[in-house]
Amino acid sequence: MKRFLYLTICLLILGEFYGCNGDVFVDDFRPSDSELMLDGNGDVATIQFAAANWDWLTMYTASGFPFQYKVYDADNRQVTDDQGPLLNGLGKIVCVGEMIDFTIERVHPEEVKITVGENALSAPFQFQLTASNEYEWQEIHVEISPADRYVMDSIIYSLDAYSYDPENKTERKEGVSFHNFTDVSSTYTFFPFESFYHFMRFKSDVPEAFQLLGKAGLTVEIPSMKDGYLGMNGKRVSFISAQQMLSCPSTEQEEDIVPPRTARTYTLWMVYDWLETRYTLYVSHPKTKKQRIVSGTLHSEMPVKYHITHRDVPLNN
């Protein structure tokens, strides 16, 4: 009799346990989409859920691109920032960065709306949404494609406020040589500036901003010193973040008389002027007409003056 009562109680407990879990999983809240591809020029998508029996909406991303987020409740009041991009009930998560912005909003117990402002990055931006309750979760993977690239409207330099240090550094090169095997003196002509480069680099206050213009060969005019003034002299270069080594505009040549039966090795000393000035680049989006301003610094090291020494070795044969 005792054994019968024990088995009966166990069966009742198990039945109650499975009955509770059965109630929990009766309403499957599976989303209408498990993967979404959104347009980075500005897109909107609504995810429908089969039921409303879930509480939490969390956003995850492995992207290294910086952005900030703010969480708002159903009454549009900001929730404390220390909880992470996590929404409990109705409300929204607003994600904004220099190059990316989008909003995730639970507008209805069974609906989540994603609104893309822009993905100005040159690569897709990916994140994951997880809808969950105490017992299970559902995942939605979202990818925002890159927006169309911006086009340049104009670039302006600070021609009156700049940093200039003449004869800032000296570079040395050797190995140029001329062998005169004849019995008479010979003239050797060379171009000293051919062995040196104009080093130039654009630096942006926001490094990611170079992605706005894509990989197309955008060229811009740069200023240079002339007669003691900084001005625009028609020289154009690529607008990229990497250091550029440009050919020197000077075609100045040097002639030297080399004695008979002599090998003469030259050492060239080049003196550089150092220059930095601020720039402001104005760009606009061809579709959305959105305008952006990119600010930064142009750094230049220009060869301006040289000095030559030489060493002679007799040619006996």
C-alpha positions, -999 to 999 in steps of 0.1 A, spaced: 0 0 0 28 24 9 46 15 -23 14 23 -43 10 57 -26 47 65 -33 43 57 -70 11 77 -72 27 108 -57 57 105 -81 34 103 -111 14 133 -99 46 153 -94 59 144 -128 26 151 -145 25 185 -129 61 192 -140 55 183 -176 22 201 -176 39 234 -165 66 231 -192 40 222 -217 22 255 -209 55 274 -214 62 260 -248 27 261 -261 32 295 -277 63 293 -300 76 329 -304 98 321 -334 106 352 -355 95 355 -392 132 360 -401 164 345 -387 186 364 -411 182 399 -425 201 418 -452 196 456 -450 206 484 -473 232 507 -458 217 537 -476 188 537 -452 165 507 -448 136 496 -426 126 460 -417 100 446 -394 104 412 -377 71 395 -368 71 370 -339 47 341 -336 38 350 -300 45 377 -274 56 355 -245 92 367 -245 107 396 -224 143 404 -233 159 417 -265 197 418 -266 221 430 -293 256 416 -298 283 425 -323 318 414 -328 326 445 -349 356 466 -340 340 498 -353 332 522 -325 297 533 -318 276 543 -288 242 530 -278 213 543 -257 184 523 -244 149 538 -240 118 523 -224 83 523 -238 78 559 -225 109 571 -243 128 575 -211 165 566 -212 175 536 -193 208 535 -174 238 529 -197 254 502 -175 229 475 -185 243 471 -220 223 470 -253 195 451 -236 158 459 -238 132 446 -213 97 448 -228 88 476 -252 113 503 -261 143 509 -283 180 506 -286 196 535 -305 231 528 -319 251 558 -333 287 561 -344 307 583 -367 302 559 -396 272 538 -386 237 544 -371 206 523 -367 177 518 -343 162 486 -329 127 491 -316 101 467 -301 71 486 -312 46 458 -303 48 427 -282 51 407 -314 71 431 -336 106 444 -337 115 472 -361 150 479 -374 157 513 -390 190 520 -407 203 555 -408 235 548 -427 264 524 -429 292 547 -442 318 520 -436 334 503 -466 325 469 -452 292 453 -441 282 458 -404 269 427 -387 251 422 -354 229 396 -337 196 400 -319 185 375 -293 149 375 -281 144 354 -249 124 345 -219 132 324 -189 131 292 -209 144 297 -244 157 322 -270 156 330 -307 184 345 -327 182 369 -357 214 377 -376 215 411 -393 239 425 -419 238 461 -430 255 465 -464 278 495 -471 262 526 -484 271 542 -517 303 562 -515 303 600 -510 316 624 -536 338 654 -530 324 689 -532 354 709 -522 385 710 -500 398 741 -481 432 746 -464 443 770 -437 466 791 -459 470 818 -432 474 796 -401 500 768 -406 532 754 -391 564 758 -411 599 749 -403 624 755 -431 655 733 -434 640 710 -408 659 679 -416 687 665 -438 688 632 -456 720 616 -469 724 593 -499 755 579 -515 765 554 -541 761 576 -572 794 572 -591 810 579 -624 840 561 -639 862 581 -663 884 555 -681 897 580 -706 929 600 -706 911 634 -706 887 650 -682 850 642 -687 818 660 -677 793 641 -657 757 654 -654 732 642 -629 699 654 -613 702 656 -575 664 658 -568 657 625 -587 671 606 -558 648 621 -532 610 623 -527 584 648 -514 569 630 -484 532 639 -479 504 625 -458 467 633 -450 457 627 -414 420 627 -405 405 636 -371 384 605 -376 405 578 -393 374 559 -406 364 590 -426 387 579 -454 363 551 -461 336 576 -471 351 581 -505 358 545 -513 388 531 -532 383 552 -563 413 574 -572 401 607 -557 427 634 -562 428 668 -545 449 699 -549 475 706 -522 492 739 -512 529 745 -511 553 773 -501 563 798 -528 582 830 -522 576 827 -485 538 822 -487 516 791 -486 493 790 -516 477 768 -542 500 760 -570 480 734 -590 497 702 -577 473 673 -572 477 641 -551 456 612 -540 434 617 -510 444 586 -490 456 579 -454 489 563 -464 521 583 -467 528 593 -503 563 595 -519 559 621 -547 585 629 -573 602 662 -567 591 690 -592 626 704 -595 645 694 -626 677 711 -615 708 695 -628 745 694 -617 776 692 -639 809 680 -626 843 676 -643 859 642 -635 897 639 -640 912 613 -663 915 577 -651 893 585 -620 863 569 -604 843 595 -585 817 586 -560 792 612 -549 774 617 -516 742 638 -518 728 658 -488 693 669 -492 676 695 -469 639 693 -463 613 720 -454 586 708 -429 550 720 -432 517 712 -416 483 728 -422 447 720 -415 422 710 -442 384 707 -444 369 684 -469 332 687 -479 315 656 -493 279 647 -501 260 615 -507 247 610 -543 215 594 -532 205 607 -498 221 641 -504 235 639 -469 265 662 -464 296 655 -442 326 675 -432 360 657 -429 387 677 -410 423 668 -405 460 678 -411 481 678 -442 518 669 -434 545 677 -459 583 673 -461 596 689 -493 632 687 -506 644 722 -512 682 724 -511 712 701 -516 749 698 -510 773 674 -528 806 659 -517 827 633 -536 855 608 -532 880 599 -559 897 566 -566 924 563 -592 919 539 -621 952 524 -628 943 502 -657 
